[in-house]
Amino acid sequence: MLSKTIQKFLDFNKVKYEILEHKVVYTAFDKASTLHVKPAEVGKTMVVSLDNKNYAIGLIPSNKHLDKKKVLEAFNKLRKKTGQKTYKKIDFAKEQWMKNHIKGVKVGTTPPFGPLYKLPFFIDNAMTKPSKIIVNGGSYETSLKLSPTSLVKLDPKTLKGSFSMAKK
């Protein structure tokens, strides 16, 4: 079941979405298998920490790994334009930070809605190609199917780029 917070957020922003109920899965790759869709159409949400004080949320295909170096470069390019100091390091957000700041969802099921969590949003170019993508819905058995265009429109400052790499 979709949380009221996520539902209100999507409805308020006039995002068309479909709720997909499925068996419990813990990875985006397993979700693709369960829903019988291509792994490239299922997004894996990433929350990253920049210098352990700023955070961002992103989306990459379930069949890829996050290229942290490219994400760091993209954020630093933006910071240089505004005269801000660049970040030195990037890492995944710690579970405790997630529990404290990403409310109303189970750990590992965060939907990729930067504005909902007041976080900058980045999306891998590969996730913008399909007409519909499947993303986390806030629980292990709920996902959302929506257009990547509507996802990008949620945040006018969405950072788009090549942020993933093939799994080895």
C-alpha positions as CSV (number, residue, x, y, z in Angstrom):
1,M,0.0,0.0,0.0
2,L,1.2,3.5,-0.9
3,S,1.8,5.8,2.1
4,K,-0.5,8.9,2.3
5,T,2.5,11.2,2.2
6,I,3.8,9.8,-1.1
7,Q,0.3,9.7,-2.6
8,K,-0.4,13.3,-1.5
9,F,2.9,14.5,-2.9
10,L,2.3,12.8,-6.3
11,D,-1.3,14.0,-6.5
12,F,-0.4,17.6,-5.5
13,N,2.3,17.6,-8.2
14,K,-0.1,16.1,-10.8
15,V,2.1,13.1,-11.4
16,K,0.3,10.3,-13.2
17,Y,1.3,7.0,-11.7
18,E,0.2,3.4,-11.3
19,I,0.6,1.5,-8.0
20,L,2.1,-1.9,-8.5
21,E,1.7,-4.4,-5.7
22,H,4.0,-7.4,-5.9
23,K,5.7,-10.0,-3.7
24,V,8.3,-8.8,-1.2
25,V,11.6,-7.9,-2.8
26,Y,14.6,-6.3,-1.4
27,T,16.5,-5.3,-4.5
28,A,15.5,-3.4,-7.6
29,F,17.0,-6.2,-9.7
30,D,14.7,-8.7,-8.0
31,K,11.8,-6.4,-8.6
32,A,12.5,-6.4,-12.3
33,S,12.5,-10.2,-12.3
34,T,9.3,-10.4,-10.2
35,L,7.4,-7.9,-12.4
36,H,8.8,-9.5,-15.6
37,V,10.2,-6.3,-17.0
38,K,13.7,-5.3,-18.3
39,P,16.1,-4.4,-15.4
40,A,16.9,-1.2,-17.3
41,E,13.3,0.0,-16.7
42,V,13.4,-0.5,-13.0
43,G,15.1,2.3,-11.0
44,K,17.4,1.9,-8.0
45,T,17.2,4.8,-5.7
46,M,20.5,6.0,-4.2
47,V,20.9,8.5,-1.4
48,V,24.5,9.8,-1.2
49,S,26.4,11.9,1.3
50,L,28.7,14.7,0.1
51,D,31.4,15.5,2.6
52,N,29.2,13.9,5.3
53,K,27.1,17.0,5.5
54,N,25.0,17.4,2.3
55,Y,22.9,14.8,0.8
56,A,21.3,14.0,-2.6
57,I,19.0,11.4,-3.9
58,G,19.3,9.8,-7.3
59,L,18.0,7.1,-9.7
60,I,20.0,4.6,-11.7
61,P,19.0,1.4,-13.6
62,S,18.7,-1.7,-11.5
63,N,21.2,-3.6,-13.6
64,K,24.0,-1.0,-13.0
65,H,26.2,0.3,-10.2
66,L,26.5,3.9,-9.1
67,D,29.5,5.7,-10.5
68,K,30.2,7.8,-7.4
69,K,33.1,9.6,-9.1
70,K,30.8,10.9,-11.8
71,V,28.1,12.1,-9.4
72,L,30.8,13.9,-7.4
73,E,32.1,15.6,-10.5
74,A,28.6,16.7,-11.6
75,F,27.8,18.3,-8.2
76,N,31.2,19.9,-8.1
77,K,30.7,21.4,-11.6
78,L,27.5,23.0,-10.3
79,R,29.3,24.3,-7.2
80,K,32.1,25.9,-9.2
81,K,29.5,27.8,-11.3
82,T,28.1,29.4,-8.1
83,G,31.5,30.0,-6.5
84,Q,31.0,27.4,-3.7
85,K,33.8,25.1,-2.4
86,T,33.8,21.7,-4.1
87,Y,33.1,18.5,-2.3
88,K,36.0,16.2,-1.4
89,K,34.2,12.9,-1.0
90,I,31.0,11.1,-1.7
91,D,29.6,8.0,-0.1
92,F,26.3,6.3,0.4
93,A,24.1,7.8,3.2
94,K,24.3,5.8,6.4
95,E,21.3,3.7,7.5
96,Q,20.9,5.8,10.7
97,W,20.8,9.1,8.7
98,M,18.2,7.5,6.4
99,K,16.0,6.5,9.4
100,N,16.3,10.0,10.9
101,H,15.6,11.9,7.6
102,I,13.6,9.8,5.2
103,K,10.4,9.3,7.1
104,G,7.5,7.0,6.4
105,V,9.3,4.4,4.2
106,K,11.1,1.3,5.0
107,V,14.9,1.3,4.7
108,G,15.9,0.5,1.1
109,T,12.5,1.5,-0.4
110,T,13.0,5.3,-0.7
111,P,11.2,6.7,-3.7
112,P,13.3,9.0,-5.9
113,F,11.5,12.2,-5.1
114,G,14.1,14.8,-4.2
115,P,11.6,17.6,-3.5
116,L,9.6,15.4,-1.1
117,Y,12.7,15.0,1.1
118,K,14.1,18.5,0.3
119,L,17.2,16.9,-1.4
120,P,18.8,17.6,-4.7
121,F,17.9,15.0,-7.3
122,F,20.1,13.3,-10.0
123,I,19.0,10.8,-12.6
124,D,21.0,8.6,-14.9
125,N,20.4,9.3,-18.6
126,A,19.5,5.6,-19.1
127,M,16.4,6.1,-16.8
128,T,15.1,8.9,-19.0
129,K,14.8,6.7,-22.2
130,P,12.0,4.3,-21.5
131,S,8.4,5.7,-21.7
132,K,7.6,4.3,-18.3
133,I,9.9,3.3,-15.4
134,I,9.3,1.5,-12.2
135,V,10.5,3.1,-8.9
136,N,10.3,2.4,-5.2
137,G,7.0,3.1,-3.5
138,G,8.1,3.1,0.1
139,S,7.6,-0.5,1.0
140,Y,9.1,-3.9,0.0
141,E,5.9,-4.9,-1.9
142,T,4.8,-1.6,-3.5
143,S,6.3,0.1,-6.5
144,L,5.2,2.9,-8.8
145,K,5.1,3.0,-12.5
146,L,5.5,6.5,-14.0
147,S,7.0,8.4,-16.8
148,P,10.6,9.6,-16.3
149,T,9.5,13.0,-17.7
150,S,7.1,13.5,-14.8
151,L,9.9,12.5,-12.4
152,V,12.3,15.0,-13.8
153,K,9.6,17.8,-13.9
154,L,9.2,17.4,-10.1
155,D,12.6,19.2,-9.6
156,P,13.5,21.9,-12.2
157,K,17.1,21.6,-11.0
158,T,17.3,17.8,-11.7
159,L,20.9,16.8,-12.5
160,K,21.0,14.5,-15.5
161,G,24.0,12.6,-16.6
162,S,25.8,9.3,-17.0
163,F,26.0,8.2,-13.3
164,S,26.0,4.5,-13.6
165,M,28.4,1.8,-14.8
166,A,28.0,-1.8,-15.8
167,K,28.1,-4.4,-13.0
168,K,31.3,-6.5,-13.1
